[in-house]
Structure formats: C-alpha cells, structure tokens
Amino acid sequence: MTIFSLKAIKHNATICKVFLQSLPKNKPLQEVIDYAHSVCPHLKTEVEAKKHLFNSSKKQDKGNLGKIVEFYLFGQLPNCDPNPDLAWGADIKATHFKTNKHGHFNAKERLTITNCGKTADYTTFSPIQEATNLKSCKFYPKIQNGVLFVFEHTAGKYDDPDANLQKRLLAVSTYNTDELPAEFQAQLQTDFQDIQQKITDQEVSQKGQKYLHIHPHGSKNSTTRAFGFTNKFLTTLVAYTNNLPLTIKGRSAYIERQHFQ
C-alpha cells in the first residue's frame, strides 16, 4: 500500500492523481474517507486537529457535500479564497449523476465554477469583455483545472452530512481544459464568444451555450452570474477523463450503468 504525503497531494499534480486513482469507487463516501486517511496519515491528523473548526451540520446546505470532500479528503476548511483550492492549480468540486429511465447515468445539474459579474452592473463583466479569448480571461484558471468527485444522486433536494457520507462515489475526474480534444476546446471558445456578445448586448443568458455557460447564482432574484459547465458537457467530461464509453441518443448523453459497477 502506497503512503502519500498531504503536502505532495496538494502541491504535485502527478502524485495527487495517483492518490485519487487509488481511492475506492462504488463505495460510500465514509469508506472512501477511511481509506484516504489510512494511506495518508498526515491527512487524518490534519482533520482531527481542525475538526472543531469544521461545521457541516446544516441540513439545508447545497454545498455541504463539496465541503465534506474538501475537508476530509484534503484537510482544507471552506474559504472564500479566489485562488485554486490545490496549490498545483486545481479546484475541488463535487457533483451528482442521476439515472435516466433506463437506469443509466448522466449529470443531474450543471457544475458552477466561479462568479464572474452582476447584471445589475455590467461593468463587472469587463474582465470577460476585455479578454481576447477564453484562455486570456481572468477567470480561466478557475475553469482550466479541476478535481471532480461524482456521486450517485439520492432522493431529496438537500441531504444532511450523515446522508452525504453514505452517498456512493461513482468516479473521480481530474481535468485540464488545455489537454482536452480540439473539438472540446473549440466549443468552449465558441461558448465564450457567445457570452461576450450577450454581455455587449446587455442580454446575459445561458441560451445557446453548449459546454460553457453563464448562469444565475445565489439566492432568488440574485443578479450575480457565474461560469458553469453544462450538464451534457459534464457527462462528456467524466466519460472522457475516465476512459468510459459515452452513449449519445438524440439530445441525450449518458454513461451506461455497467461502467460504474
């Protein structure tokens, strides 16, 4: 059994990916955490030392699952730091895959990446407008790299921490958009240009964007907008990064159930 250094997991992309690949899949999150602590003793020590500072007791917190993953698998408390979560450049995200009527899996919802402006003040979108392309945009580092934990969706809109700890981990994806196939990168750029045009027209919406979109974020009637990956792209991304076959029928894209057994 390989023993990992917590510092290396946070600072070295290659070592972090080996650590993530070693995590057991198709197991409840609690079992995944227990395994992670067994192969990274410093992580267990870090969690025990900070546990009194970590509050995951809210039952109506949509971000609770992601906070649990970030704390128990990386030893990091929730924060508002605009820099990537991991020192090697990746943000940590958690999402859910639901089953379709045939029992196969696809993304339940989009993946919010980062806030990027407010429609109440269109000058807040200037970093987007001033960018010559997606990769030169101020927000691209938040878009570019990610560590994505995919869990099986269970009934209910929000789950308490105990329920989240019992959710089945389907897959873990690490991605770098610079390393994706050319057609993926081209669509991301096309979507970015569409977003820029909508900002110019002061008619910001997610209509027509296929992979990267701009969407409302926050409480009801919030004017805050965020970049996000669409459901279909999220499903496609998980399939690609895990070398799983992607099935496309009409407008639907999904990963067949047997690939998560």
FIDO-711011 format. One line per 8 residues: number of its first residue (from 1); for each residue y, x, z of N, C-alpha, C, CB. Coordinates in steps of 0.1 Angstrom, whole numbers, plus 5000, padded with zeros to 4 digits. Each point is the difference from the previous one (the first is absolute). Glycine has a CB too. Layout:
<recs>
NUM) Y X Z Y X Z Y X Z Y X Z ~ ...
</recs>
This chain:
<recs>
1) 4988 5008 5000 5012 4992 5000 5012 5009 5000 4988 4981 5012 ~ 5021 5016 4979 5013 5008 4999 5010 4996 5010 4996 5003 4976 ~ 5010 5006 5031 5010 4997 5010 5014 5003 4993 4984 5006 5020 ~ 5025 4984 4981 5013 5001 4994 5011 5003 5010 4992 4985 4982 ~ 5018 5022 5013 5012 5002 5008 5010 4989 4997 4996 5025 5000 ~ 5010 4969 5010 5010 4990 4997 5012 5005 4993 4993 4989 5021 ~ 5011 5023 4982 5011 5006 4993 4997 5002 4985 5007 5012 5021 ~ 4981 4992 4976 4996 5002 4986 4999 4986 4993 4987 5021 5006
9) 5009 4969 5000 4999 4987 4994 5014 4995 4996 4980 4995 5014 ~ 5030 5008 4995 5014 4996 4997 5007 5009 4990 5000 4991 5023 ~ 4996 5021 4976 5008 5010 4992 4993 5004 4987 5010 5008 5022 ~ 4977 4990 4977 4993 5005 4989 4993 4989 4992 4996 5022 5012 ~ 5008 4975 4976 4995 4989 4993 4985 5001 4997 5022 4998 4989 ~ 4973 5014 5008 4986 5002 4997 4991 4997 5012 5006 5017 4983 ~ 4998 4988 5028 4993 4998 5013 5000 4985 5004 5005 5024 5007 ~ 5007 4970 4991 5001 4986 5004 4991 4991 4991 5024 5004 5007
17) 4975 4999 4981 4992 4993 4991 4985 5001 5003 5017 5003 4982 ~ 4979 5009 5023 4986 5002 5004 4997 4992 5013 5000 5023 4990 ~ 5010 4977 5019 4999 4992 5012 4999 4985 4997 5014 5017 5012 ~ 4994 4978 4979 5000 4986 4996 4987 4996 4993 5024 5001 4998 ~ 4971 5008 4994 4987 4998 4993 4988 4999 5010 5009 5011 4979 ~ 4993 4996 5032 4989 5000 5010 4999 4988 5008 5002 5025 5001 ~ 5009 4967 5000 5000 4988 5008 4990 4990 4995 5024 5004 5005 ~ 4969 4990 5004 4990 4990 4996 5006 4987 4994 4985 5009 5018
25) 5009 4987 4971 5005 4988 4994 4991 4988 5003 5010 5014 4981 ~ 4994 4974 5016 4993 4988 5003 4996 4998 5014 4991 5002 4977 ~ 5018 5004 5032 4999 4999 5014 5012 4995 5006 4984 5019 5000 ~ 5015 4974 5012 5013 4996 5007 5009 5011 5003 4987 4981 5010 ~ 5026 5016 4990 5010 5011 5003 4997 5007 5013 5017 4986 4987 ~ 4979 5007 5023 4997 5007 5013 4990 5011 4998 5005 4979 5012 ~ 4984 5018 4980 4990 5011 4998 5006 5011 4992 4982 4983 5000 ~ 5027 5014 4990 5007 5011 4992 5008 5009 5010 5001 4984 4979
33) 5006 5009 5030 5009 5008 5010 4991 5009 5008 5017 4981 5000 ~ 4972 5013 5005 4991 5008 5009 4995 5012 4993 4993 4979 5012 ~ 5003 5019 4975 4995 5012 4992 5011 5010 4998 4984 4985 4988 ~ 5028 5010 5009 5012 5009 4997 5003 5009 5013 5009 4984 4983 ~ 4990 5010 5028 5002 5007 5013 4989 5010 5003 5013 4980 5008 ~ 4975 5017 4987 4989 5009 5002 5001 5013 4992 4986 4981 5006 ~ 5020 5018 4982 5001 5011 4991 5014 5007 5001 4984 4989 4984 ~ 5025 5005 5023 5013 5006 5003 5004 4998 5014 5007 4995 4976
41) 4987 5013 5033 5003 4998 5015 5014 5000 5003 4979 5011 5004 ~ 5030 4997 4989 5014 5000 5003 5006 4987 4998 5001 5024 4994 ~ 4994 4969 4995 5005 4986 4998 4998 4991 5012 4996 5004 4975 ~ 4992 4997 5030 4996 4992 5011 5009 5003 5012 4976 4999 4992 ~ 5027 5014 5010 5008 5004 5011 5014 4995 4998 4986 5020 5004 ~ 5019 4981 4984 5014 4995 4997 5001 4985 5002 5002 5018 4983 ~ 4988 4974 5013 5000 4986 5002 5000 4996 5015 4988 4997 4978 ~ 5004 5010 5029 4999 4997 5015 5013 5003 5007 4976 5005 4999
49) 5031 5006 4996 5013 5004 5006 5011 4990 4997 4992 5024 4999 ~ 5007 4970 4989 5011 4992 4996 4997 4985 5001 5007 5018 4985 ~ 4981 4978 5020 4996 4986 4999 5010 4991 5008 4976 5008 4998 ~ 5030 4997 5013 5009 4992 5008 5013 4997 4992 4990 5010 5021 ~ 5012 4997 4969 5013 4998 4992 4997 4991 4988 5008 5022 5007 ~ 4979 4976 4990 4997 4992 4988 4997 4985 5004 4990 5021 4990 ~ 5019 4971 5005 4999 4985 5003 4995 4993 4987 5018 5002 5017 ~ 4969 4994 4984 4995 4992 4988 4995 4986 5005 4993 5021 4989
57) 5013 4974 5022 4996 4988 5006 5005 4987 4993 4999 5012 5021 ~ 5011 4989 4970 5005 4988 4993 4990 4994 4991 5023 5010 5001 ~ 4976 4977 5001 4990 4992 4992 5006 4996 4986 4989 4992 5021 ~ 5024 5007 4978 5007 4996 4988 5007 5011 4993 5002 4977 5010 ~ 4991 5034 4989 5006 5012 4993 4992 5004 4988 5008 5008 5022 ~ 4997 4989 4966 4993 5002 4988 4997 5015 4998 5012 4980 4990 ~ 4996 5029 5016 4998 5014 4998 4991 5006 5011 5022 5001 4989 ~ 4972 4991 5019 4992 5005 5011 4989 5009 4995 5006 4980 5013
65) 4987 5016 4977 4988 5008 4995 5005 5014 4995 4989 4978 4993 ~ 5021 5023 5000 5005 5013 4996 5004 5009 5011 5008 4989 4979 ~ 4998 5005 5031 5004 5007 5012 4988 5006 5008 5021 4986 5002 ~ 4969 5006 4998 4987 5004 5007 4994 5012 4992 4996 4977 5009 ~ 5004 5022 4978 4994 5011 4992 5008 5012 5002 4992 4983 4983 ~ 5022 5016 5016 5008 5012 5001 4999 5007 5013 5016 4989 4984 ~ 4983 5003 5027 4999 5006 5013 4986 5005 5003 5017 4984 5008 ~ 4972 5008 4990 4987 5004 5005 4993 5010 4990 4998 4978 5011
73) 5006 5022 4977 4994 5009 4990 5009 5013 4997 4988 4980 4990 ~ 5025 5019 5014 5008 5012 4997 5009 5004 5012 5001 4993 4977 ~ 4998 4999 5034 5007 5004 5013 5015 4998 4999 4982 5016 5004 ~ 5023 4975 4987 5014 4999 4998 5005 4986 5005 4999 5016 4981 ~ 5011 4984 5027 5006 4987 5004 5009 4994 4989 4999 5009 5024 ~ 5002 4978 4976 5009 4994 4990 5014 5005 5001 4986 4980 5000 ~ 5021 5022 4989 5014 5005 5000 5007 4995 4987 4993 5020 5014 ~ 5020 4983 4986 5008 4996 4989 5004 5012 4991 5008 4980 5013
81) 4985 5031 4988 5003 5012 4993 4998 4997 4985 4993 5015 5020 ~ 5018 4988 4972 4998 4998 4985 4991 5010 4993 5023 4990 5001 ~ 4974 5021 5006 4991 5010 4994 4986 4995 4999 5015 5018 5008 ~ 4977 4987 4983 4986 4996 5000 4993 5002 5013 4999 5006 4976 ~ 4991 4986 5027 4993 5000 5013 4993 5013 5002 4997 4976 4999 ~ 4997 5030 4991 4992 5012 5001 5009 5012 4995 4978 4987 4998 ~ 5021 5024 5008 5008 5012 4996 4997 5004 4986 5001 5007 5024 ~ 4987 4991 4971 4997 5004 4986 5005 4990 4990 4980 5011 5009
89) 5027 4979 4995 5007 4991 4991 4996 4986 4998 5004 5021 4989 ~ 4986 4975 5018 4995 4986 4998 5004 4990 5011 4981 5011 4988 ~ 5021 4977 5007 5002 4989 5010 4986 4993 5003 5024 4996 4991 ~ 4974 4999 5021 4988 4994 5004 5002 4985 4999 4994 5019 5016 ~ 4997 4974 4977 5001 4986 4997 4986 4993 5003 5018 5004 4983 ~ 4983 4983 5021 4988 4992 5002 5002 4987 4992 4995 5011 5023 ~ 4994 4985 4971 5001 4988 4992 4986 4992 5001 5017 5011 4984 ~ 4983 4977 5011 4988 4992 5000 4996 4997 4986 5007 4990 5022
97) 4979 5009 4976 4994 4995 4988 4993 4987 5004 4998 5023 4989 ~ 5005 4967 5003 4993 4987 5002 4989 4998 4990 5022 4990 5008 ~ 4970 5000 4994 4989 4997 4990 5004 4989 4991 4983 5008 5016 ~ 5014 4993 4971 5002 4988 4991 4989 4990 5001 5013 5015 4985 ~ 4987 4975 5006 4990 4990 5001 4986 5005 4998 5017 4984 4993 ~ 4981 5027 5000 4987 5006 4998 4996 5011 5010 5004 4996 4976 ~ 5005 5005 5034 4997 5010 5011 5004 5014 4997 4982 4985 5006 ~ 5025 5017 4984 5005 5014 4996 5014 5002 5006 4986 5000 4979
105) 5018 5013 5022 5012 5004 5007 5012 5003 4991 4985 5008 5018 ~ 5027 4988 4987 5012 5005 4994 5011 4999 5011 4993 4993 4976 ~ 5019 5013 5021 5010 5001 5010 5005 4986 5004 5007 5022 4991 ~ 4995 4975 5021 5004 4988 5005 5015 4998 4998 4982 5000 5017 ~ 5026 5011 4984 5014 4999 4998 5006 5013 4996 5001 4983 5017 ~ 5011 5017 4979 5007 5013 4996 5000 5010 5011 5014 4987 4983 ~ 4989 5025 5014 5002 5011 5010 5014 5004 5000 4977 5008 4997 ~ 5030 4988 5014 5014 5004 5002 5001 5015 5003 5006 4977 5009
113) 5003 5030 4983 5001 5014 5001 5013 5004 5009 4988 5002 4978 ~ 5024 4994 5017 5012 5004 5008 5011 4991 4996 4992 5024 5001 ~ 5017 4973 5008 5012 4993 4997 5009 5008 4991 4999 4988 5022 ~ 5008 5005 4969 5008 5007 4990 5013 4994 4997 4979 5007 4990 ~ 5026 4983 5017 5013 4995 4998 5001 4985 5005 5003 5016 4981 ~ 5009 4978 5017 5002 4987 5005 5008 4992 4989 5000 5007 5024 ~ 4996 4981 4972 5007 4992 4990 5013 4995 5005 4978 4994 4991 ~ 5024 5007 5022 5013 4996 5006 5011 5011 4997 4988 4987 5018
121) 5007 5025 4978 5010 5011 4996 4993 5008 4990 5011 5000 5023 ~ 4992 4998 4964 4993 5007 4989 5003 5015 5000 5001 4978 4987 ~ 5009 5026 5020 5002 5015 5000 4989 5007 5007 5025 4996 5000 ~ 4968 4997 5009 4989 5006 5007 4988 5004 4990 5006 4987 5021 ~ 4994 5008 4967 4990 5003 4990 5004 5013 4992 4993 4976 5000 ~ 5019 5030 5003 5005 5011 4992 4990 5011 4998 5022 4994 5008 ~ 4969 5010 5002 4991 5011 4998 4990 4996 4988 5002 5007 5024 ~ 4995 4980 4975 4991 4996 4989 5008 5001 4987 4987 4985 5016
129) 5025 5009 4984 5008 5000 4987 5003 5014 4995 5010 4978 5008 ~ 4993 5031 5001 5004 5013 4996 4989 5009 4995 5019 4998 5016 ~ 4968 4998 4987 4989 5008 4996 4997 5000 4985 4990 4996 5023 ~ 5007 5015 4971 4997 5001 4986 4986 4994 4997 5016 5020 4998 ~ 4975 4981 5012 4987 4994 4998 4994 4998 5014 4997 5011 4978 ~ 4991 4984 5023 4994 4997 5013 4998 5013 5008 4988 4981 4990 ~ 5008 5030 5004 4997 5012 5008 5012 5006 5005 4980 5003 4986 ~ 5032 4994 5009 5012 5006 5005 5007 4991 5010 5003 5012 4978
137) 4991 4977 5025 5006 4990 5009 4998 5005 5014 4995 4981 4984 ~ 5015 5017 5025 5000 5003 5014 4987 4995 5007 5025 5000 5000 ~ 4970 4989 4996 4989 4993 5007 4986 5005 4995 5015 4980 5004 ~ 4985 5028 4985 4987 5004 4994 4991 5007 5010 5012 5002 4978 ~ 4992 5007 5031 4991 5006 5009 4992 4990 5009 5015 5019 5000 ~ 4991 4969 5002 4993 4990 5008 4990 4993 4991 5020 4997 5015 ~ 4982 5002 4972 4991 4994 4991 4989 5009 4996 5019 4986 4992 ~ 4984 5027 5007 4991 5009 4993 4987 5002 5007 5020 5011 4992
145) 4980 4992 5021 4988 5004 5007 4997 4990 5011 5004 5024 4996 ~ 4983 4973 5005 4996 4990 5011 4985 5002 5004 5017 4984 4991 ~ 4981 5012 5021 4986 4999 5005 4999 4985 5004 4999 5024 5009 ~ 4992 4969 4984 4998 4986 5000 4987 4996 5006 5015 4998 4980 ~ 4985 4995 5031 4988 4995 5007 4998 4985 4996 5003 5016 5019 ~ 4986 4981 4975 4997 4987 4995 4990 4993 5009 5004 5008 4976 ~ 5000 4980 5029 4991 4993 5009 4997 4986 4994 5010 5012 5020 ~ 4978 4983 4984 4996 4987 4996 5008 4989 5007 4977 5009 4996
153) 5029 4982 4996 5008 4990 5006 4991 4990 5008 5016 5002 4981 ~ 4989 4994 5030 4993 4990 5008 5009 4988 5002 4987 5017 5012 ~ 5008 4972 4992 5008 4987 5001 5012 5002 5009 4979 4987 4995 ~ 5032 5006 5002 5011 5000 5008 5011 5009 4994 4986 4997 5020 ~ 5027 4999 4983 5011 5007 4995 5003 5013 5007 5010 4978 4993 ~ 4990 5021 5020 5002 5013 5008 4989 5001 5010 5025 4998 4998 ~ 4971 5014 5005 4989 5002 5009 5005 5009 5012 4983 4998 4981 ~ 5011 5000 5030 5004 5008 5012 4993 5013 4999 5004 4979 5014
161) 5000 5031 4994 4994 5013 5000 4984 5000 5001 5021 5009 5009 ~ 4974 4983 4999 4985 5000 5002 4993 4995 4987 5003 4995 5024 ~ 5003 4995 4969 4994 4996 4987 5002 5011 4990 5005 4976 5006 ~ 5006 5030 4994 5002 5011 4990 4990 5011 5002 5025 4995 4999 ~ 4972 5009 5013 4990 5010 5003 4986 4997 4995 5014 5006 5019 ~ 4984 4981 4978 4987 4996 4995 4999 4998 4985 4997 4989 5022 ~ 5015 5014 4971 5000 4998 4986 4992 5011 4993 5023 4989 5002 ~ 4971 5008 4987 4991 5009 4993 5009 5009 4990 4980 4984 5002
169) 5018 5029 5000 5007 5009 4991 4992 5001 4987 5010 5013 5019 ~ 4996 4983 4970 4993 5000 4987 5002 5013 4993 5004 4976 4998 ~ 5008 5030 5002 5002 5012 4993 5013 5007 5005 4989 4991 4980 ~ 5012 5022 5017 5013 5007 5002 5004 5007 4987 4994 5004 5025 ~ 5018 4994 4971 5005 5006 4988 5011 5009 5003 4994 4980 4987 ~ 5006 5032 5007 5011 5009 5000 5005 5001 4986 4992 5013 5020 ~ 5021 4985 4978 5005 5001 4986 5013 5008 4999 4989 4977 4996 ~ 5013 5028 4992 5012 5007 4996 5003 4994 4986 4996 5022 5014
177) 5015 4971 4985 5003 4993 4988 5002 5010 4988 5010 4981 5013 ~ 4994 5031 4990 5002 5011 4990 4986 5003 4994 5020 5009 5012 ~ 4969 4988 4995 4987 5004 4995 4992 4988 4994 5000 5018 5017 ~ 5006 4971 4982 4994 4988 4995 5000 5001 4985 5007 4986 5019 ~ 4984 5006 4974 4999 5000 4985 5014 4997 4994 4976 4993 5002 ~ 5026 5012 4986 5013 4999 4994 5004 4985 4998 4995 5021 4988 ~ 4995 4971 5009 5004 4985 4999 5005 4994 5013 4983 4998 4981 ~ 5011 5007 5030 5005 4995 5013 5015 5004 5002 4976 5001 5010
185) 5026 5012 4988 5014 5005 5002 5010 4994 4990 4990 5021 5008 ~ 5006 4976 4980 5008 4993 4990 5004 4986 5005 4990 5014 4982 ~ 5001 4979 5024 5003 4987 5004 5009 5000 5012 4978 4992 4991 ~ 5020 5017 5018 5009 5002 5012 5014 5002 4995 4981 5009 5014 ~ 5021 5000 4976 5013 5003 4995 5006 4988 4993 4993 5024 4997 ~ 4999 4968 4996 5005 4988 4993 5005 4990 5011 4984 5004 4981 ~ 5008 4995 5029 5004 4990 5011 5013 5005 5007 4976 4994 5004 ~ 5025 5019 4998 5012 5005 5006 5013 4997 4991 4986 5019 5011
193) 5012 4983 4976 5011 4997 4991 5004 4985 5000 4993 5019 4986 ~ 4997 4973 5016 5002 4985 5001 5008 4997 5013 4979 4996 4987 ~ 5017 5011 5023 5007 4998 5013 5015 5005 4999 4978 5003 5012 ~ 5024 5008 4981 5014 5005 4998 5008 4990 4992 4991 5023 5001 ~ 5003 4971 4989 5008 4990 4992 5003 4988 5008 4988 5008 4979 ~ 5003 4987 5029 5002 4989 5009 5011 5002 5010 4976 4993 4997 ~ 5025 5020 5008 5011 5003 5009 5013 5000 4992 4984 5014 5014 ~ 5016 4991 4974 5012 5000 4992 5005 4986 4998 4993 5021 4989
201) 4998 4970 5009 5003 4986 4997 5002 4992 5013 4987 5001 4979 ~ 5011 5006 5032 5001 4994 5014 4991 4987 5001 5024 5009 5002 ~ 4964 4993 4992 4990 4989 5001 4987 5006 5004 5012 4987 4982 ~ 4988 5020 5029 4988 5007 5005 4989 4990 5003 5014 5018 5010 ~ 4974 4984 4984 4988 4992 5002 4988 5009 4996 5013 4978 4996 ~ 4975 5017 5008 4988 5008 4997 4994 4994 4987 4996 5004 5024 ~ 5010 4987 4969 4995 4994 4988 4997 5010 4989 5012 4979 5006 ~ 4977 5021 4989 4997 5009 4988 4995 5014 5003 5016 4987 4989
209) 4985 5017 5024 4995 5013 5003 4985 5000 5003 5023 5006 5010 ~ 4970 5004 4984 4985 4999 5001 4994 5009 5011 5001 4995 4976 ~ 5005 5017 5026 4994 5009 5010 5009 5002 5012 4988 5012 4981 ~ 5025 4992 5016 5010 5003 5010 5010 4988 4999 4997 5026 4999 ~ 5005 4968 5013 5010 4989 4999 5009 5001 5012 4984 4986 4988 ~ 5027 5007 5011 5010 4999 5011 4999 4986 5005 5016 5017 4990 ~ 4983 4982 5024 4998 4986 5006 5007 4999 5013 4978 5000 4989 ~ 5024 4987 5015 5006 4997 5013 4992 5007 5011 5010 4978 4991
217) 4997 5026 5020 4993 5006 5011 5008 4997 5013 4990 5018 4985 ~ 5003 4978 5025 5006 4996 5013 4999 4986 5003 5016 5018 4996 ~ 4992 4977 5013 5000 4986 5004 5004 4991 4989 5005 5007 5023 ~ 4993 4980 4979 5003 4990 4990 5015 5000 4997 4981 4986 5009 ~ 5022 5013 4978 5014 5001 4995 5006 5014 5001 5002 4976 5006 ~ 4990 5034 4996 5005 5014 5001 5004 5004 4986 4985 5006 5019 ~ 5026 5002 4980 5004 5005 4987 4995 5014 4997 5021 4986 5002 ~ 4971 5019 5008 4994 5013 4998 4989 5000 4989 5005 5005 5024
225) 4995 5005 4968 4990 5001 4989 4993 5013 5002 5014 4986 4984 ~ 4973 5014 5012 4991 5012 5002 4993 5002 4987 4998 4996 5024 ~ 4998 5017 4974 4990 5003 4989 4986 4997 5005 5015 5018 4991 ~ 4977 4977 5000 4986 4998 5004 4991 5001 4988 5008 4985 5018 ~ 4979 5017 4985 4990 5000 4989 4994 4986 4999 4994 5024 5005 ~ 5005 4971 4983 4995 4986 4998 4985 5000 5004 5017 4996 4982 ~ 4978 4991 5021 4986 4998 5003 4991 5007 4990 5006 4978 5011 ~ 4997 5019 4976 4991 5005 4989 5000 5015 5000 5004 4979 4987
233) 5007 5027 5014 5001 5015 5000 4993 5006 5012 5021 4999 4987 ~ 4980 4994 5025 4993 5005 5012 4985 5000 4998 5019 4991 5014 ~ 4976 4998 4980 4986 4999 4997 4995 5011 4991 5001 4975 5004 ~ 5008 5027 4985 4997 5010 4990 5000 5014 5006 5010 4985 4982 ~ 5000 5018 5027 5002 5013 5006 4988 5003 5009 5025 4997 4999 ~ 4970 4993 5009 4989 5003 5009 4987 5002 4992 5010 4985 5017 ~ 4988 5008 4972 4989 5002 4991 5000 5014 4994 4999 4976 4995 ~ 5013 5028 5000 5001 5013 4994 4998 5012 5009 5016 4989 4984
241) 4991 5010 5028 4999 5011 5009 4987 5002 5007 5024 4997 5004 ~ 4967 4992 4996 4987 5001 5006 4989 5000 4990 5009 4988 5019 ~ 4995 5014 4968 4990 5000 4989 4991 4988 5000 5000 5025 5001 ~ 5006 4963 5001 4993 4988 4999 5003 4992 4988 5000 4999 5025 ~ 4990 4994 4969 5003 4992 4988 5009 4989 5003 4977 5006 4991 ~ 5033 4992 5000 5010 4989 5001 4996 4989 4990 5018 5016 5008 ~ 4980 4972 4996 4997 4989 4991 5012 4992 4997 4976 4999 5009 ~ 5027 4999 4979 5011 4992 4996 4996 4988 4992 5015 5021 4999
249) 4988 4967 5005 4997 4988 4993 5013 4992 5000 4976 5000 5007 ~ 5029 4998 4980 5013 4993 4999 5011 5008 5007 4988 4978 4998 ~ 5019 5015 5011 5010 5006 5007 4996 5006 5014 5016 4984 4989 ~ 4971 5014 5014 4994 5004 5012 4994 5014 5000 4996 4976 5005 ~ 5006 5032 5005 4994 5013 5001 4993 5001 5014 5017 5011 4984 ~ 4971 4994 5016 4993 5000 5013 4989 5011 5000 5005 4976 5004 ~ 4991 5027 5008 4989 5010 5002 4988 4992 5005 5016 5020 5005 ~ 4972 4982 4989 4989 4992 5003 4995 5003 5014 4994 4998 4976
257) 5001 4992 5031 4996 5002 5014 4990 5011 5003 5004 4976 5002 ~ 4987 5026 4989 4989 5010 5003 5006 5014 5001 4984 4986 4988 ~ 5028 5017 5007 5006 5013 5001 5006 5003 5014 5005 4999 4976 ~ 4995 4991 5033 5004 5002 5013 4989 4998 5011 5023 4992 4992 ~ 4965 5008 5003 4989 4999 5009 4996 5013 5007 4991 4981 4986
</recs>
